Amino acid sequence: MRNEKAIVVFSGGQDSTTCLFWALRRFGQVESVTFDYGQRHQSEIDHARAIARELNIPHYVLDMGVLNQLAPNALTRTNIDIEHADGMLPTTFVDGRNLLFLSFSAVLAKQAGIRHLVAGMSESDYSGYPDCRDAFVKSLNVSLNLALDFSFVIHTPLMWLDKQQTWHLADELGALEFIREKTVTCYTGVPGDGCGSCPACRLRRAGLEKYLEGVRA
């Protein structure tokens, strides 16, 4: 695939940055797209820009503020607490987010003749997000091909990896320290190892600790 192009759905977080390095290994040209949907952790957009600049990758930032109007959630509204009640979706779930991100990425990609879309969804550390499921991605791939009359291929290299395995992949790609230091996963926007207390930071830290323990063993 070295003679082909790809576009990465890129938040500036651990998962999407790992996907970015994964894509750089496989495709001759890689671009990236970030979506501004009014997220509390706006710093992730700045970090995404900085990472793309450092890696010399074309980078687009698209306005998706309508998501905040349509789907109130804890990632965009400070008056909604981050919580996950039994039997309910987490309040951090944003209805339609991955559906719209992949759809708009496909429209952007088609204009440049890019067939390959790369995104960081995963079922293994499943947070209850229905739009992170493999079945959703496969069905959307078919729908996008039909809707845009274009042969897209959606790649989800993390789909069956837990956070420990994602750190392992980052290390194999020679990017572990880069990703640890320069990405933003934290829901409150703290870069690197983050605040340490939000669900995203706890999941990231637990995976890193397990991976490093295995390396030292």
Secondary structure as UniProt FT lines:
FT   TURN            2..3
FT   STRAND          5..9
FT   HELIX           14..26
FT   STRAND          29..36
FT   HELIX           43..54
FT   TURN            55..56
FT   STRAND          59..63
FT   HELIX           66..70
FT   TURN            74..76
FT   TURN            78..79
FT   TURN            86..87
FT   TURN            91..92
FT   TURN            95..96
FT   HELIX           97..111
FT   TURN            112..113
FT   STRAND          116..118
FT   TURN            124..125
FT   HELIX           130..132
FT   HELIX           134..148
FT   STRAND          153..155
FT   TURN            157..160
FT   HELIX           163..172
FT   TURN            173..174
FT   HELIX           176..182
FT   TURN            187..188
FT   TURN            192..193
FT   HELIX           199..216
//
